[in-house]
Amino acid sequence: MKTSTGKQSGFRKTLQRTEEIFFRSLMLLSSGLIVAVLLMIIYSILKVGIPSLSIEMLTQTPRGGFYFGKEGGILNAIIGSLYLGLGATALALSIGLPVAIFMNTWLLRYKRLVNTIRFILDLLWGVPSIIYGAIGFTIMIMMGWKTSLAAGIIVVGFFVLPIMIRAIDEGLKASPMGLTEASFSLGATRTELGFRVLSRQCFPGIITAILLSFGRAIGDAASVLFTTGFTDHIPTSLGQPTATLPLSIFFQLTSPIPEVKNRAYAAAVVLTVIILLTSVLSRIFSNKYKKQTIKF
């Protein structure tokens, strides 16, 4: 009996080790494939884009014949993308922060309702951006609006809104329950708890949500295709159409002229650098402000 029991325990240990090795190898393989694909994409963009990148391209707007290989730059698309990304992120933050705080203060007792809201937000997160653009374009036609920076900000703002809410919500969920109890014991209202206590506690999460939303907004092409329009000029008001880097890349890639296609890769380099900087800043600010949070 002892011999059979020892054999079974030995077999189980061997099986567990085999499973551990298998899944660890699978994880390493998957991670390696993801990193390899990412590096291949970045390499292909840099290989063609960097030789075509110049100071003039970054500091000038398109001139006559730019899309036929003549002089000019993509400054209009860079400025337009920054306007759009900042505006959409500000709109999403102004709506998303109160909603996330409301879910984690006033709705604490209604767990089923909160879970339902989170489920809906996760579904909205997965909706393709072109759906938002199509709905926004339909509303624009009904209201008689033209393509403009304001329309793009509204549509992209609602596109990144689920990201903003869920990112802040996760930060608020991670706040210690003792902090909430201590605030109520000192006579704090739910408003004071949400905006003065919990928002400061999850400030790293809010910074991360802002930067993630900005990176998603600045890199989106499908939703702005219907709403912002395109122009060779830098917009001076919210009612004017604006160019964005994703659309600039798209229009230049469709050109049969090789020089124009190379410029598209150069614009892709600029967009990639902006998104990578956003991700790096998100990590830096998150780690910096984590040290200032209360830990129980």
C-alpha positions as CSV (number, residue, x, y, z in Angstrom):
1,M,0.0,0.0,0.0
2,K,2.8,2.4,0.9
3,T,4.6,1.6,-2.3
4,S,1.4,2.3,-4.5
5,T,0.7,5.5,-2.6
6,G,4.3,6.7,-3.1
7,K,4.1,5.9,-6.8
8,Q,0.8,7.9,-7.1
9,S,2.3,10.9,-5.3
10,G,5.4,10.7,-7.5
11,F,3.3,10.5,-10.6
12,R,1.2,13.5,-9.5
13,K,4.4,15.6,-8.9
14,T,5.7,14.6,-12.3
15,L,2.4,15.6,-13.9
16,Q,2.3,18.9,-12.1
17,R,5.9,19.7,-13.2
18,T,5.1,18.8,-16.7
19,E,2.0,21.0,-16.7
20,E,4.0,23.9,-15.2
21,I,6.7,23.5,-17.8
22,F,4.2,23.3,-20.6
23,F,2.2,26.4,-19.6
24,R,5.3,28.4,-18.8
25,S,6.7,27.5,-22.3
26,L,3.4,28.4,-23.9
27,M,3.4,31.8,-22.1
28,L,6.9,32.5,-23.1
29,L,6.1,31.5,-26.7
30,S,3.1,33.8,-26.8
31,S,4.9,36.7,-25.3
32,G,7.8,36.2,-27.7
33,L,5.4,36.1,-30.7
34,I,3.7,39.3,-29.6
35,V,7.0,41.1,-29.0
36,A,8.4,39.8,-32.4
37,V,5.3,41.0,-34.3
38,L,5.6,44.4,-32.6
39,L,9.3,44.7,-33.4
40,M,8.6,43.8,-37.0
41,I,6.0,46.4,-37.4
42,I,8.1,49.1,-35.8
43,Y,11.1,48.0,-37.9
44,S,9.2,48.2,-41.1
45,I,7.9,51.6,-40.3
46,L,11.3,53.0,-39.2
47,K,13.1,51.5,-42.2
48,V,11.0,53.4,-44.7
49,G,9.9,56.3,-42.6
50,I,13.1,57.7,-41.1
51,P,14.8,58.4,-44.4
52,S,11.7,60.3,-45.5
53,L,11.5,62.3,-42.3
54,S,12.7,65.9,-42.3
55,I,12.5,69.1,-40.4
56,E,10.5,70.7,-43.2
57,M,7.9,67.8,-43.0
58,L,7.4,68.5,-39.3
59,T,7.2,72.3,-39.5
60,Q,5.3,72.9,-42.7
61,T,1.7,72.4,-43.9
62,P,1.0,70.8,-47.2
63,R,1.5,73.0,-50.2
64,G,0.1,72.7,-53.7
65,G,1.0,69.3,-55.1
66,F,2.1,67.9,-51.8
67,Y,0.1,64.7,-52.5
68,F,1.9,64.4,-55.8
69,G,5.3,64.4,-54.4
70,K,6.1,68.1,-54.1
71,E,7.1,70.2,-51.1
72,G,5.2,70.6,-47.9
73,G,4.7,68.8,-44.5
74,I,2.3,67.3,-42.1
75,L,2.2,70.0,-39.4
76,N,-1.6,70.4,-40.0
77,A,-2.1,66.7,-39.2
78,I,0.1,66.8,-36.1
79,I,-1.6,69.9,-34.7
80,G,-5.0,68.5,-35.6
81,S,-4.4,65.2,-33.9
82,L,-3.2,67.0,-30.8
83,Y,-6.3,69.2,-30.8
84,L,-8.5,66.2,-31.3
85,G,-6.8,64.0,-28.7
86,L,-6.7,66.7,-26.0
87,G,-10.3,67.7,-26.6
88,A,-11.7,64.2,-26.7
89,T,-9.7,63.2,-23.5
90,A,-10.9,66.3,-21.7
91,L,-14.5,65.5,-22.7
92,A,-14.2,61.9,-21.6
93,L,-12.6,62.9,-18.3
94,S,-15.3,65.5,-17.5
95,I,-17.9,62.7,-17.8
96,G,-16.0,59.7,-16.8
97,L,-14.6,60.8,-13.5
98,P,-18.0,61.7,-11.9
99,V,-19.5,58.5,-13.3
100,A,-16.7,56.3,-11.9
101,I,-16.9,58.1,-8.5
102,F,-20.7,57.7,-8.5
103,M,-20.4,54.0,-9.1
104,N,-17.9,53.6,-6.2
105,T,-19.7,55.8,-3.6
106,W,-23.4,56.2,-4.1
107,L,-23.9,52.8,-5.7
108,L,-21.8,50.8,-3.3
109,R,-24.8,48.8,-2.0
110,Y,-26.1,48.0,-5.4
111,K,-23.5,45.5,-6.6
112,R,-25.6,44.0,-9.3
113,L,-26.3,47.3,-10.8
114,V,-22.6,48.3,-10.7
115,N,-21.6,45.0,-12.3
116,T,-24.2,45.5,-15.0
117,I,-22.8,49.0,-15.7
118,R,-19.3,47.6,-15.8
119,F,-20.4,44.8,-18.2
120,I,-22.0,47.4,-20.5
121,L,-18.9,49.6,-20.4
122,D,-16.8,46.5,-21.4
123,L,-19.1,45.9,-24.3
124,L,-18.8,49.5,-25.4
125,W,-15.1,49.3,-25.1
126,G,-15.1,46.5,-27.7
127,V,-17.3,48.3,-30.2
128,P,-15.3,49.2,-33.4
129,S,-14.7,52.9,-33.7
130,I,-16.2,53.1,-37.1
131,I,-19.6,52.4,-35.5
132,Y,-19.2,55.5,-33.4
133,G,-18.2,57.4,-36.5
134,A,-21.3,56.2,-38.4
135,I,-23.6,57.0,-35.6
136,G,-22.0,60.4,-35.2
137,F,-22.3,61.1,-38.9
138,T,-26.0,60.1,-38.9
139,I,-26.6,62.6,-36.1
140,M,-24.7,65.3,-37.9
141,I,-26.9,64.8,-41.0
142,M,-30.0,65.0,-38.9
143,M,-28.8,68.2,-37.1
144,G,-27.5,69.8,-40.3
145,W,-23.9,69.9,-39.0
146,K,-20.8,69.9,-41.2
147,T,-17.6,68.0,-40.6
148,S,-15.6,69.9,-38.0
149,L,-13.1,69.6,-35.1
150,A,-16.0,69.8,-32.6
151,A,-17.8,66.9,-34.2
152,G,-14.7,64.8,-34.1
153,I,-14.0,65.7,-30.4
154,I,-17.5,64.7,-29.4
155,V,-17.5,61.3,-31.3
156,V,-13.9,60.4,-30.3
157,G,-14.7,61.6,-26.7
158,F,-17.6,59.1,-26.4
159,F,-15.4,56.4,-28.1
160,V,-12.8,56.7,-25.4
161,L,-15.3,57.3,-22.6
162,P,-15.6,53.5,-21.6
163,I,-11.8,53.3,-21.4
164,M,-11.7,56.4,-19.2
165,I,-14.5,55.2,-16.8
166,R,-13.2,51.6,-16.5
167,A,-9.6,52.6,-15.9
168,I,-10.6,55.1,-13.2
169,D,-13.1,52.6,-11.8
170,E,-10.4,50.0,-11.4
171,G,-8.3,52.5,-9.5
172,L,-11.2,53.4,-7.2
173,K,-12.0,49.7,-6.6
174,A,-8.4,49.2,-5.4
175,S,-8.7,51.9,-2.8
176,P,-8.7,50.5,0.8
177,M,-12.1,50.0,2.3
178,G,-10.8,51.3,5.6
179,L,-10.3,54.7,3.9
180,T,-14.0,54.9,3.1
181,E,-15.0,53.8,6.6
182,A,-12.6,56.3,8.2
183,S,-14.0,59.1,6.0
184,F,-17.6,58.3,6.9
185,S,-16.7,58.1,10.6
186,L,-15.3,61.6,10.4
187,G,-18.6,62.9,9.0
188,A,-17.6,63.2,5.3
189,T,-20.4,63.2,2.7
190,R,-20.3,60.9,-0.3
191,T,-19.3,63.8,-2.5
192,E,-16.4,64.7,-0.2
193,L,-15.4,61.0,-0.1
194,G,-15.4,60.7,-3.8
195,F,-13.8,64.0,-4.9
196,R,-11.6,64.8,-2.0
197,V,-10.5,61.4,-0.7
198,L,-10.9,58.6,-3.3
199,S,-9.9,60.7,-6.3
200,R,-6.6,61.6,-4.5
201,Q,-6.0,58.0,-3.5
202,C,-6.5,56.7,-7.1
203,F,-4.7,59.7,-8.7
204,P,-2.2,57.4,-10.4
205,G,-5.1,55.5,-12.0
206,I,-6.6,58.8,-13.2
207,I,-3.3,59.8,-14.8
208,T,-3.1,56.4,-16.5
209,A,-6.7,56.6,-17.7
210,I,-6.0,60.1,-19.2
211,L,-2.9,59.0,-21.0
212,L,-4.4,55.8,-22.3
213,S,-7.5,57.6,-23.6
214,F,-5.3,60.2,-25.2
215,G,-3.2,57.6,-26.9
216,R,-6.4,55.8,-28.2
217,A,-8.0,59.0,-29.3
218,I,-4.9,60.3,-31.2
219,G,-4.5,57.0,-33.1
220,D,-8.0,56.5,-34.2
221,A,-8.9,56.8,-37.9
222,A,-12.3,55.2,-38.5
223,S,-14.4,57.5,-36.3
224,V,-12.8,60.7,-37.5
225,L,-13.2,59.7,-41.2
226,F,-16.8,60.7,-41.1
227,T,-16.7,63.6,-38.6
228,T,-13.6,65.8,-38.8
229,G,-13.2,65.9,-42.5
230,F,-9.7,66.8,-43.8
231,T,-7.9,70.0,-44.7
232,D,-4.4,71.3,-45.5
233,H,-4.8,74.1,-43.0
234,I,-4.5,74.3,-39.2
235,P,-8.0,74.8,-37.7
236,T,-8.5,78.1,-35.9
237,S,-11.9,77.3,-34.4
238,L,-13.9,74.2,-33.4
239,G,-16.3,74.7,-36.4
240,Q,-13.6,74.1,-39.0
241,P,-12.5,70.7,-40.4
242,T,-9.2,69.3,-39.3
243,A,-6.6,66.9,-40.5
244,T,-5.3,64.0,-38.3
245,L,-2.2,61.8,-38.6
246,P,-4.1,58.5,-39.2
247,L,-6.1,60.0,-42.1
248,S,-3.0,61.7,-43.5
249,I,-1.3,58.3,-43.4
250,F,-4.3,56.7,-45.1
251,F,-4.6,59.3,-47.9
252,Q,-0.8,59.2,-48.7
253,L,-0.7,55.4,-48.7
254,T,-3.3,55.3,-51.4
255,S,-1.2,57.4,-53.7
256,P,0.6,55.6,-56.6
257,I,3.6,57.9,-56.2
258,P,6.4,56.1,-54.2
259,E,7.7,59.4,-52.6
260,V,4.2,60.1,-51.2
261,K,3.9,56.6,-49.8
262,N,7.3,57.0,-48.1
263,R,5.9,60.2,-46.5
264,A,3.1,58.1,-45.1
265,Y,5.6,55.9,-43.3
266,A,7.3,59.1,-42.0
267,A,3.9,60.2,-40.6
268,A,3.5,56.8,-39.1
269,V,6.9,57.2,-37.3
270,V,5.6,60.5,-35.8
271,L,2.4,58.9,-34.7
272,T,4.2,55.9,-33.2
273,V,6.6,58.1,-31.3
274,I,3.7,60.1,-29.8
275,I,1.9,57.0,-28.7
276,L,5.0,55.4,-27.3
277,L,5.8,58.6,-25.4
278,T,2.3,58.6,-24.0
279,S,2.7,55.0,-22.8
280,V,6.1,55.8,-21.2
281,L,4.7,58.9,-19.5
282,S,1.8,56.8,-18.2
283,R,4.2,54.4,-16.5
284,I,6.4,57.2,-15.1
285,F,3.5,59.2,-13.6
286,S,1.8,56.1,-12.3
287,N,4.9,54.9,-10.5
288,K,5.7,58.4,-9.2
289,Y,2.3,59.1,-7.6
290,K,1.8,55.5,-6.3
291,K,4.3,56.4,-3.5
292,Q,1.9,59.2,-2.3
293,T,-1.1,56.9,-1.9
294,I,-2.3,55.6,1.5
295,K,-1.6,51.9,2.2
296,F,-3.4,49.9,4.9
